[in-house]
């Protein structure tokens, strides 16, 4: 394999820093100049998305971009590197940030939320950390941004500042900091000190597979520590923080807990599987089947739990846990097409799930309803919202011509390459479960009539800043299907 | 500047005299004189470190009183030696001293009215003592300086409230026991080796093969236990919480980051320089049971910290736990552990300073440091809170604060030396710190009260009066030192390699196992 051409460029750093300038502007504008403040958020998000987009031709051309920030240890740099999967993730996160900003305006103003300045400030910080994870070139760099994300999302999760928020926040940080400080940190330290005469950088490009020098037991222990250590990936049994974090305002649930935070988790796991262990080491490992089993168990169990949830946001949260399981499963299959499918699924699921969360929020803003059983008859009063919900559901289920189909297709192909038929079976069964827990929501809304006529009459669509983003992301699900070529190329699979 | 090492003492020593005299002229002069002499001392400290780094064998020696090594044997006069370790630690001592002195103005005027001159005089003497402990090359002189620091410390604590007197008495008794044990140990050393110079003792031990000597063993135990008492190692910690909590605010800001840390420096100095690696780690049994004592110490201190409902007291127990970290880093007998230990002295001084300065401001503004008194403080004093929590995050060990890097080396040391119990207890106490600080964040950000019930109705209504949430930041003379300390925590984290390089250069002179065998 020939090494790609490396281009030195400052653009990844700009994508990382743009939110910081946004943060400064947001704080200076403050609560009194709300319109200016939102404009600044838009500005930061647009700059970020534009910068990320501008790197697309270079990456598609087969090069990668690097930028050196500082030296963490004498032999480990904090290095930013833009490659296919990283850029794909960054693209998704930054474009959806723009959509979410518009949505937040509708949502937060619609509900007269307090402390909106703090909300937008920490939102910007989280996006900076997300970019950092997407563009990290080695394990220590990714760890730094991972921790930054944990801390900067805490004020968002506890935004409501009531008792429920406190409980959710406790679960959130408890899980995330316990796993990252107690599982991840020793594993990192172990790798850095023992590998390669202590000269290890754990680089995703040049150090792939070096972990194979360890004994089989150590390798397996490290694999488990890394898999569970990145608890943002929501692998059971370290998943409870995600339903807990649903106390946050819906824009947070939408962007962070369907796109940024959880995807950071699975992206880290993907990096570990694909770029630290590497396909060769993973397929040779005896214990490696366990990661596939864990991921499959997570997929099935969380789908079953989702079936029983009446609270719409909680149902979506458990659905997310299941979908994250797909990504880990794809990475753990350890074939090129399986891992490519995992990367694709980051994008596909992000677009589908953010639509669903936007819809859930829009329903809450328009009607104050939170439970699936309350949605009867809503379809006729809120056709755009519920239509988008339908499209999002179908995409998550994985039907063509929607984005979710492409990634599931490649996951299945990857499983066939490895010759693990039971994984294909898991994919099929869970898709069926997806149908059971997602479709009834839209069906109830469209085909069952509401309790009383007057109540139904009084309901209308949420404010337009809420509706436009969800229509946009619903259309995005189609777009991802028809333009999946470029994404496939970024994910590193040849159709 | 050739005599920088001497200027480190001249500035605060003479400063303290002038400050004491200033009450006869104008008591308002005490503060500026103190700040100026600390600034001078700090500058001399920087210069010393620069010289030590530049010199070929990475140390500078200053023979007090002009005696020379070619005319007299080592040990005749007092020698000040600044190797890389000593000059790093002394720089931290002086830096913390400078920041606290600048910060002290309002507190000292309020808490010890009309005693400013005597207070600042004691404070400068305290810093002189601590700096001297770091720099002296003479085991007996070290005792003298420990007593200088201790006696002024008693004064600085007792000058506060009435309750401080009782705490001081407690501290005095335990401190004296510790110092006496140390002195006794030095006596044994002198009997056996005939010299008091640290390098001289080591030379005699090596030349005469004294590693099996029972006298040396006794000396080692006496000195070791004496130092453990002085550094508040659990279970000898009883003096610390009361002393620091009842002391005037500035005193606790000065003593908490420095005293325990300097005593850990003394332990490292004794282990490495005086007794030598071979004797300390191979000929004594400390290596086999100290790590387990550390485990007990950290667990107990963590639980004690958890049970506190007052920030100051909680921080005091945190210090006891942190002492456990550093002692453990030494006694796991590993190269990386020692790097971690020494680095942690530096980072712990900075982060404890942050926390205590922040607590001082809270006390100034809210009149209490009880958990219930700090509800919703974030909207009132955002900058103070940011400074405070930078220290908190550093104690937890979140990157890129310096606490992360020192913990990283401690973890590495625990792992490569095979002391898994130390690793586990580090993880455990890390989680306790997470609980401690996020519990504070809940109080400050979410404004929940002791019973866990929120008195407000959500949506920004925190159940607080407008008075309690109005922006009301601390005076700049207090805020700026806090923010400088917070910035230092981050800057040391970012430039951790510069610090670690110096520590590594220092440790290269000693034969320590790395524990890592590469194929």
Interface residues (C-beta under 8 A of the other chain):
Chain A: X70 X71 X72 X73 X74 X112 X113 X114 X115 X143 X144 X147 X148 X151 X154 X155 X158 X160 X161 X162 X163 X165 X166 X169 X170 X173 X174 X177 X178 X181 X182 X185 X186 X189 X190 X192 X193 X194 X196 X197 X198 X213
Chain B: X336 X393 X396 X397 X398 X399 X400 X407 X408 X411 X412 X415 X416 X423 X427 X430 X431 X434 X438 X441 X442 X445 X446 X447 X448 X452 X453 X454 X456 X457 X458 X459 X460 X461 X462 X494 X496 X497 X500 X501 X516 X518 X519
